[in-house]
Amino acid sequence: MTIPLSPQPPLNEGEGDADRDTLSDDTILKDPVGEKSENSIELKEIEGLSQGRIVIRRFFRHRGALISMIVLVAVIVVAFTSEGIDALGIKIPGWWKYNYDFIGSVVNGGHPTLSVVPEWLGGQGIRWGDHPFGQDEIGHDTFAQVMRGTQSSLMIVFVVGIVSTFIGVVVGAVSGFFRGAIDTILMRITDVFIIIPLLVLTAVLGRTYSHSGPFVLAIVLGLASWTGLARLVRGDVLGLREREFVDAARVAGASARRIMFVHILPNSIGVVIVNATLLMSATILTEAAIGFLGFGVKAPDVSLGKLIYDFETAFTVRPWLFWWPGVLIVIIALTINFIGDGLRDAFDPRQKRALNRAARLAKAEARAKARVAAATS
Protein backbone atom coordinates (compact mmCIF):
# COMPACT_ATOMS: atom_id res chain seq x y z
CA MET A 1 0.00 0.00 0.00
CA THR A 2 1.44 3.38 -1.00
CA ILE A 3 0.77 6.38 1.18
CA PRO A 4 0.70 9.61 -0.84
CA LEU A 5 2.98 12.33 0.43
CA SER A 6 1.53 15.77 1.00
CA PRO A 7 3.19 18.45 -1.12
CA GLN A 8 5.69 20.66 0.69
CA PRO A 9 4.80 24.37 0.89
CA PRO A 10 6.93 26.61 -1.30
CA LEU A 11 9.83 28.32 0.34
CA ASN A 12 9.76 32.05 0.79
CA GLU A 13 12.45 34.17 -0.72
CA GLY A 14 15.68 33.72 1.18
CA GLU A 15 14.62 30.46 2.88
CA GLY A 16 16.08 28.32 0.09
CA ASP A 17 19.43 30.03 0.43
CA ALA A 18 19.39 29.56 4.18
CA ASP A 19 18.54 25.85 3.85
CA ARG A 20 21.17 25.50 1.17
CA ASP A 21 23.75 27.11 3.43
CA THR A 22 22.70 24.86 6.30
CA LEU A 23 22.95 21.80 4.06
CA SER A 24 26.34 22.91 2.90
CA ASP A 25 27.59 23.30 6.48
CA ASP A 26 26.20 19.89 7.48
CA THR A 27 27.76 18.32 4.44
CA ILE A 28 31.09 19.90 5.29
CA LEU A 29 30.86 18.73 8.90
CA LYS A 30 30.01 15.16 7.93
CA ASP A 31 32.09 15.17 4.75
CA PRO A 32 32.01 11.41 4.09
CA VAL A 33 33.94 11.72 0.84
CA GLY A 34 36.69 13.85 2.32
CA GLU A 35 36.92 11.62 5.38
CA LYS A 36 37.28 8.51 3.24
CA SER A 37 39.94 10.18 1.10
CA GLU A 38 41.76 11.39 4.18
CA ASN A 39 41.69 7.99 5.87
CA SER A 40 42.73 6.13 2.72
CA ILE A 41 45.77 8.37 2.23
CA GLU A 42 46.76 8.04 5.88
CA LEU A 43 46.39 4.23 5.75
CA LYS A 44 48.48 4.14 2.61
CA GLU A 45 51.19 6.21 4.31
CA ILE A 46 51.51 3.91 7.32
CA GLU A 47 51.07 0.65 5.45
CA GLY A 48 53.76 -1.83 6.46
CA LEU A 49 55.11 0.33 9.31
CA SER A 50 55.38 -0.82 12.91
CA GLN A 51 53.57 1.01 15.69
CA GLY A 52 56.82 2.57 16.85
CA ARG A 53 57.63 3.90 13.37
CA ILE A 54 54.11 5.31 13.05
CA VAL A 55 54.43 7.14 16.39
CA ILE A 56 57.85 8.55 15.45
CA ARG A 57 56.51 9.64 12.06
CA ARG A 58 53.57 11.46 13.62
CA PHE A 59 55.74 13.06 16.30
CA PHE A 60 58.23 14.53 13.83
CA ARG A 61 55.35 16.07 11.87
CA HIS A 62 54.32 18.04 14.96
CA ARG A 63 56.27 21.26 14.36
CA GLY A 64 55.88 22.63 17.85
CA ALA A 65 57.13 19.40 19.45
CA LEU A 66 60.02 19.10 16.99
CA ILE A 67 61.19 22.68 17.53
CA SER A 68 60.80 22.27 21.30
CA MET A 69 62.88 19.09 21.27
CA ILE A 70 65.66 20.86 19.34
CA VAL A 71 65.60 23.79 21.79
CA LEU A 72 65.61 21.49 24.83
CA VAL A 73 68.50 19.42 23.47
CA ALA A 74 70.41 22.64 22.75
CA VAL A 75 69.86 23.83 26.34
CA ILE A 76 71.02 20.46 27.72
CA VAL A 77 74.13 20.38 25.52
CA VAL A 78 75.17 23.96 26.36
CA ALA A 79 74.54 23.49 30.09
CA PHE A 80 76.53 20.26 30.42
CA THR A 81 79.37 21.11 28.04
CA SER A 82 80.00 24.65 29.29
CA GLU A 83 80.35 23.81 32.99
CA GLY A 84 81.25 20.15 32.58
CA ILE A 85 79.98 17.44 34.93
CA ASP A 86 80.68 17.37 38.65
CA ALA A 87 78.25 14.95 40.28
CA LEU A 88 78.27 11.51 41.93
CA GLY A 89 82.06 11.43 41.91
CA ILE A 90 82.27 12.16 38.17
CA LYS A 91 84.30 15.23 37.18
CA ILE A 92 84.54 16.29 33.53
CA PRO A 93 85.72 19.86 32.80
CA GLY A 94 83.74 22.11 30.46
CA TRP A 95 84.73 24.66 27.85
CA TRP A 96 83.72 27.77 29.83
CA LYS A 97 86.65 29.46 31.56
CA TYR A 98 84.86 30.21 34.83
CA ASN A 99 83.50 27.73 37.34
CA TYR A 100 80.19 28.37 39.10
CA ASP A 101 81.94 28.89 42.46
CA PHE A 102 84.78 31.05 41.09
CA ILE A 103 84.95 34.54 42.61
CA GLY A 104 86.70 37.27 40.63
CA SER A 105 86.79 41.03 40.52
CA VAL A 106 83.58 42.78 39.47
CA VAL A 107 84.00 44.32 36.00
CA ASN A 108 81.91 47.27 34.77
CA GLY A 109 79.56 47.09 37.72
CA GLY A 110 78.68 43.49 36.90
CA HIS A 111 76.73 44.42 33.77
CA PRO A 112 76.37 41.73 31.05
CA THR A 113 78.96 41.88 28.27
CA LEU A 114 76.65 40.10 25.84
CA SER A 115 75.51 42.32 22.97
CA VAL A 116 73.39 41.32 19.98
CA VAL A 117 72.64 44.77 18.50
CA PRO A 118 74.96 45.83 15.62
CA GLU A 119 76.73 49.17 15.81
CA TRP A 120 74.96 50.49 12.72
CA LEU A 121 71.69 50.12 14.62
CA GLY A 122 73.01 52.12 17.56
CA GLY A 123 74.14 49.14 19.63
CA GLN A 124 77.53 48.01 20.92
CA GLY A 125 78.05 45.40 18.21
CA ILE A 126 77.64 41.65 18.30
CA ARG A 127 79.95 40.30 20.99
CA TRP A 128 80.05 37.69 23.75
CA GLY A 129 82.54 39.14 26.22
CA ASP A 130 84.05 37.77 29.42
CA HIS A 131 80.80 37.78 31.42
CA PRO A 132 77.91 37.52 28.93
CA PHE A 133 75.25 37.20 31.66
CA GLY A 134 76.97 39.64 34.02
CA GLN A 135 78.26 39.18 37.58
CA ASP A 136 76.76 39.30 41.03
CA GLU A 137 77.93 41.68 43.75
CA ILE A 138 80.79 39.44 44.93
CA GLY A 139 82.12 38.50 41.48
CA HIS A 140 80.48 35.19 40.56
CA ASP A 141 80.07 34.74 36.80
CA THR A 142 76.33 34.58 36.20
CA PHE A 143 76.62 32.50 33.03
CA ALA A 144 78.53 29.80 34.92
CA GLN A 145 76.02 29.84 37.76
CA VAL A 146 73.01 29.73 35.44
CA MET A 147 74.49 26.79 33.52
CA ARG A 148 75.23 24.95 36.77
CA GLY A 149 71.72 25.73 38.01
CA THR A 150 70.29 24.42 34.72
CA GLN A 151 72.25 21.19 35.23
CA SER A 152 70.88 20.74 38.74
CA SER A 153 67.30 21.55 37.72
CA LEU A 154 67.40 19.27 34.68
CA MET A 155 68.86 16.45 36.74
CA ILE A 156 66.08 16.87 39.29
CA VAL A 157 63.46 16.94 36.52
CA PHE A 158 64.63 13.72 34.87
CA VAL A 159 65.23 11.82 38.11
CA VAL A 160 61.80 12.82 39.42
CA GLY A 161 60.29 11.78 36.08
CA ILE A 162 61.91 8.33 36.23
CA VAL A 163 61.16 7.65 39.90
CA SER A 164 57.58 8.93 39.91
CA THR A 165 56.78 7.22 36.60
CA PHE A 166 58.07 3.88 37.86
CA ILE A 167 56.12 4.09 41.11
CA GLY A 168 52.98 5.43 39.44
CA VAL A 169 52.96 2.76 36.73
CA VAL A 170 53.52 -0.11 39.17
CA VAL A 171 50.93 1.09 41.69
CA GLY A 172 48.35 1.93 39.01
CA ALA A 173 48.84 -1.29 37.06
CA VAL A 174 48.69 -3.56 40.13
CA SER A 175 45.69 -1.70 41.51
CA GLY A 176 43.73 -1.76 38.25
CA PHE A 177 44.57 -5.32 37.32
CA PHE A 178 43.94 -7.14 40.62
CA ARG A 179 41.21 -4.84 41.98
CA GLY A 180 39.51 -5.98 45.19
CA ALA A 181 41.37 -5.51 48.46
CA ILE A 182 44.67 -4.68 46.74
CA ASP A 183 42.99 -1.91 44.77
CA THR A 184 41.37 -0.52 47.91
CA ILE A 185 44.60 -0.47 49.93
CA LEU A 186 46.72 1.08 47.16
CA MET A 187 44.15 3.73 46.28
CA ARG A 188 43.70 4.74 49.93
CA ILE A 189 47.46 5.16 50.22
CA THR A 190 47.34 7.25 47.05
CA ASP A 191 44.52 9.36 48.49
CA VAL A 192 46.62 10.07 51.58
CA PHE A 193 49.39 11.51 49.38
CA ILE A 194 46.89 13.42 47.23
CA ILE A 195 45.17 15.25 50.09
CA ILE A 196 48.51 16.71 51.22
CA PRO A 197 49.35 19.77 49.10
CA LEU A 198 52.28 18.84 46.87
CA LEU A 199 54.11 22.13 47.40
CA VAL A 200 53.87 21.82 51.20
CA LEU A 201 55.00 18.18 51.13
CA THR A 202 57.94 18.85 48.81
CA ALA A 203 58.94 21.94 50.82
CA VAL A 204 59.07 19.92 54.04
CA LEU A 205 60.95 17.05 52.40
CA GLY A 206 63.24 19.49 50.61
CA ARG A 207 64.10 21.25 53.87
CA THR A 208 64.94 17.89 55.44
CA TYR A 209 66.97 16.31 52.63
CA SER A 210 68.26 19.21 50.51
CA HIS A 211 71.61 19.23 52.37
CA SER A 212 72.33 15.77 50.89
CA GLY A 213 72.57 17.21 47.37
CA PRO A 214 70.33 17.60 44.30
CA PHE A 215 70.23 13.86 43.53
CA VAL A 216 68.84 12.91 46.94
CA LEU A 217 66.41 15.84 46.74
CA ALA A 218 65.24 14.56 43.33
CA ILE A 219 64.64 11.06 44.74
CA VAL A 220 62.61 12.54 47.59
CA LEU A 221 60.53 14.68 45.21
CA GLY A 222 59.94 11.64 42.99
CA LEU A 223 58.56 9.69 45.96
CA ALA A 224 55.95 12.42 46.43
CA SER A 225 54.89 13.06 42.81
CA TRP A 226 53.55 9.74 41.50
CA THR A 227 49.92 9.90 42.61
CA GLY A 228 48.33 11.49 39.53
CA LEU A 229 50.02 9.08 37.13
CA ALA A 230 49.01 6.10 39.28
CA ARG A 231 45.32 7.00 39.05
CA LEU A 232 45.54 7.53 35.28
CA VAL A 233 47.28 4.19 34.72
CA ARG A 234 44.75 2.45 36.99
CA GLY A 235 41.84 3.80 34.95
CA ASP A 236 43.46 2.72 31.69
CA VAL A 237 44.26 -0.76 33.02
CA LEU A 238 40.69 -1.21 34.29
CA GLY A 239 39.46 -0.79 30.72
CA LEU A 240 42.17 -2.86 29.05
CA ARG A 241 41.82 -5.87 31.36
CA GLU A 242 38.34 -6.51 29.96
CA ARG A 243 39.48 -6.57 26.33
CA GLU A 244 39.46 -9.69 24.16
CA PHE A 245 43.22 -10.02 23.83
CA VAL A 246 43.54 -10.23 27.63
CA ASP A 247 40.91 -13.00 27.74
CA ALA A 248 42.82 -14.82 25.01
CA ALA A 249 46.04 -14.56 27.02
CA ARG A 250 44.29 -15.98 30.09
CA VAL A 251 42.92 -18.90 28.06
CA ALA A 252 46.42 -19.53 26.69
CA GLY A 253 47.68 -19.93 30.27
CA ALA A 254 49.63 -16.68 30.65
CA SER A 255 50.42 -15.66 34.22
CA ALA A 256 48.99 -12.52 35.78
CA ARG A 257 52.41 -10.85 35.75
CA ARG A 258 52.89 -11.62 32.05
CA ILE A 259 49.42 -10.37 31.16
CA MET A 260 49.96 -7.14 33.09
CA PHE A 261 53.49 -6.30 31.90
CA VAL A 262 53.50 -7.85 28.42
CA HIS A 263 49.93 -7.43 27.18
CA ILE A 264 48.33 -4.55 29.12
CA LEU A 265 51.08 -2.04 29.93
CA PRO A 266 52.42 -1.80 26.34
CA ASN A 267 48.93 -0.66 25.32
CA SER A 268 49.06 2.03 28.02
CA ILE A 269 52.43 3.37 26.95
CA GLY A 270 50.84 6.42 25.34
CA VAL A 271 49.17 7.48 28.60
CA VAL A 272 52.36 6.80 30.55
CA ILE A 273 54.73 8.75 28.28
CA VAL A 274 52.48 11.74 27.78
CA ASN A 275 51.72 12.17 31.47
CA ALA A 276 55.35 11.55 32.41
CA THR A 277 56.39 14.52 30.25
CA LEU A 278 53.69 16.70 31.80
CA LEU A 279 54.87 15.61 35.25
CA MET A 280 58.44 16.59 34.35
CA SER A 281 57.21 19.97 33.18
CA ALA A 282 55.47 20.50 36.51
CA THR A 283 58.59 19.36 38.36
CA ILE A 284 60.74 22.21 37.03
CA LEU A 285 58.14 24.65 38.38
CA THR A 286 57.94 22.80 41.71
CA GLU A 287 61.72 22.82 42.06
CA ALA A 288 61.77 26.53 41.27
CA ALA A 289 59.05 27.14 43.85
CA ILE A 290 60.75 25.31 46.71
CA GLY A 291 64.08 26.83 45.68
CA PHE A 292 62.51 30.29 45.79
CA LEU A 293 61.18 29.48 49.27
CA GLY A 294 64.69 28.50 50.36
CA PHE A 295 63.92 24.77 50.79
CA GLY A 296 65.63 23.49 47.66
CA VAL A 297 69.27 22.99 46.70
CA LYS A 298 71.67 24.36 49.31
CA ALA A 299 74.95 26.25 48.88
CA PRO A 300 77.59 25.86 47.58
CA ASP A 301 75.55 24.16 44.83
CA VAL A 302 72.93 26.09 42.89
CA SER A 303 69.74 25.50 40.94
CA LEU A 304 67.56 27.81 38.89
CA GLY A 305 65.09 28.20 41.73
CA LYS A 306 67.87 28.95 44.22
CA LEU A 307 69.32 31.61 41.89
CA ILE A 308 65.97 33.38 41.76
CA TYR A 309 65.75 33.15 45.55
CA ASP A 310 69.27 34.54 45.98
CA PHE A 311 68.75 37.45 43.58
CA GLU A 312 65.16 38.43 44.33
CA THR A 313 66.32 41.59 46.11
CA ALA A 314 68.47 42.57 43.10
CA PHE A 315 65.53 42.69 40.69
CA THR A 316 65.32 46.50 40.69
CA VAL A 317 69.07 47.25 40.59
CA ARG A 318 70.53 44.24 38.72
CA PRO A 319 67.60 42.64 36.92
CA TRP A 320 69.78 40.47 34.69
CA LEU A 321 70.62 38.32 37.72
CA PHE A 322 66.90 37.53 38.00
CA TRP A 323 66.08 37.32 34.29
CA TRP A 324 68.41 34.57 33.11
CA PRO A 325 67.34 31.78 35.51
CA GLY A 326 63.71 32.80 35.01
CA VAL A 327 64.05 32.61 31.22
CA LEU A 328 65.65 29.15 31.45
CA ILE A 329 62.82 27.91 33.69
CA VAL A 330 60.20 29.15 31.21
CA ILE A 331 62.07 27.64 28.23
CA ILE A 332 62.42 24.21 29.89
CA ALA A 333 58.79 24.13 31.06
CA LEU A 334 57.41 25.20 27.66
CA THR A 335 59.56 22.82 25.62
CA ILE A 336 58.64 19.82 27.77
CA ASN A 337 54.96 20.79 27.52
CA PHE A 338 55.13 21.03 23.72
CA ILE A 339 56.95 17.70 23.54
CA GLY A 340 54.21 16.14 25.65
CA ASP A 341 51.60 17.65 23.33
CA GLY A 342 53.38 16.13 20.32
CA LEU A 343 53.58 12.73 22.01
CA ARG A 344 49.87 12.87 22.80
CA ASP A 345 49.05 13.52 19.14
CA ALA A 346 51.48 10.82 18.01
CA PHE A 347 50.02 8.13 20.25
CA ASP A 348 46.38 9.08 19.56
CA PRO A 349 45.27 7.63 16.19
CA ARG A 350 42.27 9.97 16.15
CA GLN A 351 44.53 12.99 15.72
CA LYS A 352 44.72 14.25 12.11
CA ARG A 353 47.72 16.54 12.64
CA ALA A 354 50.05 13.92 11.15
CA LEU A 355 48.47 13.93 7.69
CA ASN A 356 50.71 15.05 4.88
CA ARG A 357 50.01 17.80 2.38
CA ALA A 358 48.40 15.43 -0.14
CA ALA A 359 45.82 14.30 2.40
CA ARG A 360 44.94 17.86 3.36
CA LEU A 361 44.56 18.88 -0.30
CA ALA A 362 42.37 15.85 -0.99
CA LYS A 363 40.17 16.71 1.97
CA ALA A 364 39.86 20.34 0.87
CA GLU A 365 38.96 19.25 -2.67
CA ALA A 366 36.31 16.86 -1.38
CA ARG A 367 34.79 19.61 0.73
CA ALA A 368 34.71 21.97 -2.24
CA LYS A 369 32.94 19.34 -4.36
CA ALA A 370 30.42 18.75 -1.56
CA ARG A 371 29.75 22.47 -1.34
CA VAL A 372 29.18 22.74 -5.11
CA ALA A 373 26.89 19.72 -5.11
CA ALA A 374 24.84 21.14 -2.21
CA ALA A 375 24.57 24.53 -3.92
CA THR A 376 23.28 23.05 -7.22
CA SER A 377 20.79 20.67 -5.62
C-alpha positions, 0 to 999 in steps of 0.5 A: 500500500502506498501512502501519498505524500503531501506536497511541501509548501513553497519556500519564501524568498531567502529560505532556500538560500538559508537551507542551502547554506545549512545543508552545505555546512552539514555536508562539510561537517560530515564530509564522508567523501573527504573523510574517506579520502583522508583515511585512505591516504593516511592508511596508505602512508603507514602501510607496512610500518610498525607502531613505533615507526608510526608514532615517530613519524607522527611526532616529527610532523608536529612542528611545535614538538620538533622545535621544542625538542631541538631547543631542549636538546640545545639547552642540555648540551650547552649546560653540560658542556659549558660547565662540565659534569661534577656529580656523583664522583664524576668530574669532567671539565667544560669549555667555559673558563669560569667555574660556578663557584669562582669569585673574581673582581667585578667588571663594569659594575657586573653588567652583562657583556653580551651584545646582539645589537649591531653598531649600525643600529646604535648598539655596541656590536655583536659580541660575547665578552668575558661575562655575557650574563653579568656578575653578582655583587661578589664577582660570581660569573652569572653564566657559569652559575646559570648553567650549573643551576640548569644542570641541577634543575634538569637532573632533578626533573629527569630523576623525578620523572623516572622515579615517579613514573616507575612508582605510578605505573607499578601502583596503578597497574597492580591496583587496576589489574587485581582490583579488590582488596589490593585496589582498595589499599593502594588507592587509599594510600594514594589518596593520603598523598593526594590530600597533602598539598604537593608544594607543602609536602615537597617543601618539608621534604626538601628542607629535610633532605636538601643538604644531601645534594640535588640527587637525593632531593630529586629522589625525595621529590619523585617519591611524592609526585607519582599519585596522579600518574598512578590514578591515570594508569589504573583507569586505563588498566581497568578498561584494558583488562576486559578486552578480548586479547587479555581473555585470550592470554588468560585462556592460553595460560599466561600468568597474571604478571605476564598479562599485566606487563607484556599485554596490558602495559604496552597498550598504556604506553601512550598514557604513561609517556604523555603524562610523564612529560607533563609531570616533568614539566610541573617538576621544574616549576615545583623545584623553582618554587621550593628553591625560591622558598629557600627549601631546595638545593643548598649552597655551595651548589645552585639550581635555577630556583635557588638563583631566583631566591638569591637574587630576588632583592636585586631585581630592581638594581641588577635585573639580569641576575633575576632574568636569566634563571627565570628565562631558562625555567620558562624555556624548559617548562614550555619545551617539555609541555610542547613535547608532551603535546606532540607525544599525545598527538602521536600516540592518539590515532584519532589525531589528524595533525600527522596527515601530509600535504596530499591528504589535506589537499584531498580533503579540501577538494572533497569539501569543495565538491560537496559544497558545489553539489549542495549549492546546485541541488 
